[in-house]
Amino acid sequence: MSDLLILGIYPHAVEMAEIVARINRVEHTWNLVGFVSAYGDKVDEKLIGLPVLGWEDALTRYPTAALVPEYDWPRKPDIPRQRLTSLIDPSAFVSKTARIGLGCVIYPNCYVGAYALIGDFLFCLSGGVINHNDVIEDRVTLTSGAIIAGDVHVEADCYLGQSCAVREMVRIGRGSLIGMGCVVVRDVAPNSVMVGNPARRLRAREPKYPGMRVVRAGRRVARKGVRTLYRAALSLRAKALGVT
């Protein structure tokens, strides 16, 4: 078995660990040694019983471990390419004629058809369908139930929302976001946000910036704090009313 580090500490990383376990039940392949935090949060804590490491520490401590990232891992350019691997759930169908790049994650019950060409860092959630002769460039995310018909070309950095559908022989321009439930029947210009059935362009997609992950983490902490305060207020109110 080879050592493996999952790059990320959020819910998708936990799900990836479960995919590792499913792979190992079929064939002993990976020794999952821990998770890696991009920004140093939760370092030295435990996540599902495994250590959370900092980026530099992880590379030093496990110099030969394979690496696979969460979909929004911000440091993809820093990953040593020779250490990248892909995780494909045993329940996924992948044609023998398909080609899949490095750093990809394919969840349960996905489908990859004949002669599909997939670049690096595909993140495909459960039920995603990539049909025959599709070309999927680097850093594309397919969320649950997204369906791409045959002979479609999805350029780099696109995000396809839950249960969207893309007609055959369509091209989706670089950096576009296809909204939940969209039905795409014609080519999509780069950097577009698409909504509706048939899909229409809502606006330009705002580019990600390096601090976005920090902002999202801060929002999660803020929401958790609000929920904690709300529960405390309810508890105090119940005590004041004599409710047990």
FENQUI-V875005 format. One record per run of one state. SS is the DSSP state (2 for helix, 1 for strand, 0 for the rest). FROM is the first residue (numbers start at 1). TO is the last residue. Records with the same first field share a line. If there is no record, write none. Layout:
BEGIN
SS=FROM-TO, FROM-TO
END
This chain:
BEGIN
0=1-1, 8-10, 27-29, 38-45, 48-49, 62-65, 70-75, 79-80, 85-86, 89-92, 95-98, 101-104, 107-110, 113-116, 119-122, 125-128, 131-134, 137-140, 143-146, 149-152, 155-158, 161-164, 167-170, 173-176, 179-182, 185-187, 189-191, 196-196, 198-199, 205-211, 241-244
1=2-7, 30-37, 46-47, 50-54, 66-69, 84-84, 87-88, 93-94, 99-100, 105-106, 111-112, 117-118, 123-124, 129-130, 135-136, 141-142, 147-148, 153-154, 159-160, 165-166, 171-172, 177-178, 183-184, 188-188, 192-195, 197-197, 200-204
2=11-26, 55-61, 76-78, 81-83, 212-240
END
